[in-house]
Structures are given as structure tokens and as C-alpha cells.
Amino acid sequence: MKHIISYLLRFLPCAFSAANMNRIHAGTVSVFAYKSTDALATIVASGYFNTYTNFLRQGDQILISAAIGGTVVRDSAVVSSADNAATVTVYVKT
């Protein structure tokens, strides 16, 4: 049964996982590294990091490793919402 559940979970949309978020520098501006199998567009969408709002401040940077069609891509984002905001928003320069 456990194997069936694991198999089925692979097809569900992924969501933010705190286990995949690592603070690599703490200071006035903190820097985080985040890895996910989610598409980059999903990760940078408003609200993706909502469950991590207590740890993010405006101006913090997030280095992102994401998936696009099975290919890993990297990008960086800056937290643009206010500290401890109800909805976390990030800005990615395109």
C-alpha cells in the first residue's frame, strides 16, 4: 500500500516544502536556497512560500533550482512582500 501511495503522489501538483528550503546566509538580508520539482512559474507565483512567511523578510533572496520539462533550471528571486505578510510575493527579474 505504501508503494502505491508513493507512486500516486508523484502525479499530484507539488507545493512548497520547508524541507527543501535552506538558509545559507543570515543577516540584514538573508539568502535561502530552495530546490523543487515544481515549475519555476509555480514557485514564483504569489503565495507559494506562504507557509514560510515567519522566516522571510522583505529583501531576502531565494536561489531557486526548479524543473522545466524535466530539465533543472536555476533562477533567483527577491521577497517583495512585507515582513511576516499573509501572502508572500517574490520578484524575479526577467
DAGI-V604094 format. One record per backbone hydrogen bond with DSSP energy under -0.5 kcal/mol. CO is the residue of the C=O (numbers start at 1). NH is the residue of the N-H. If there is no record, write none. Layout:
((CO,NH) (CO,NH))
This chain:
((1,5) (2,6) (3,7) (4,8) (5,9) (6,10) (7,10) (8,11) (9,12) (17,20) (18,21) (20,22) (20,35) (22,24) (22,33) (25,31) (30,61) (31,24) (31,25) (32,63) (33,22) (34,65) (38,67) (39,42) (39,43) (40,44) (42,45) (45,48) (47,50) (49,52) (50,53) (52,55) (52,56) (53,56) (53,84) (56,84) (57,60) (60,79) (61,32) (62,64) (62,77) (63,34) (64,66) (64,75) (65,36) (66,73) (67,40) (68,71) (71,68) (73,66) (75,64) (77,62) (78,91) (79,59) (82,85) (88,47) (89,80) (89,81) (91,78))
